[in-house]
Amino acid sequence: MSEEARPLEVKPGDRLLGPRGRRIGRVDAVFVDYLLVRTGLILPVDLYVPRNAVSRSDGKLRVDLDRKAAYEAWHRPLKRAPHDEP
């Protein structure tokens, strides 16, 4: 199986980082199409991050959005599964 075809291994407790290595949150649950990521400590917010937006480099989970952009994009449940997108 090629590296690209292999599904990304993610487990609850993994940290999700933005493009500059800043922490966005911690994976709370793993689903087929998305990750439920909990942000913040005092006022936690759940992010519904599509799995196809996540990559692993240097052994760390990363997305291309910073904290603010990630909140704006993913703070609501996904309206449809990422694999349904054209």
N, C-alpha and C positions, 0 to 999 in steps of 0.2 A: 504494500500500500504506500503510495507516495505521501510526502509530508503534507501537501495541500489537501489531499483527500481525507487525511486522518482528522477526526473531530478534535477540537480543542478541549483538553482536559481542564475542567474547572470544578472546584469543590467549595462547599460553604466554608467561610472563613478566609478565603483568598482575598487579598487586597486588590482593588482596581485603581490604577494610576492614570493620570492624564498625560499629555504629551511631554510635559517638562518634569515628569516624575512625581508630581504632587498627588497626594492621596485624594481620590474621589469618594471612596467608600469601601465597604467590606461586603463580599458576596454572602447573602443571607440564605438564598435558595437557588437551585439550578433547575431550569426547565428546558424542554426541547428547543424552544425558539428564543428564549430570553433568560437573562439573569436578573434576579431580584437583588438589588444592591442597596444596602442601608447606609445613609450618609449621616454625618454629624453625631454628636454625643448627647447634647442637651435637648435639642429639638430634631430628632431623627426624621429623615425624609426617605421614602422608598423610591428608587429609580428602577424602571423596567428597561434594562439595557438589552437590545437585540444581540444575540450571540454573534451575528455576522459583523458587528461593529467592534468586536473584541479580538485582540491578537495577543500573542505572548512573545516577548522579547527579553532576553537576559533572564529568563525564568519568571518574569513578572507579567501580570495581566495589564494590558494597556488599551486605551481608546484614544482617538484623535481629538476629542473635545476636552476643554478645561472644565472645571467644576460648574461654572455658571452656565455654559453652553450645554453641558450634560443635563443639568436640572431642567433647562428650558425644553430640551428635546425629549427627555425620558421620564419626567415626573408623573406622568399619567400612564395607566395601562395601555398597551399597544392596541390599536383599533383592529389590526389584522396581523397575522403572523408574518415575520420578515420574509419567509420563503414564498409568500403569496405576492410579494411586490414584483412588478415587471422588471 
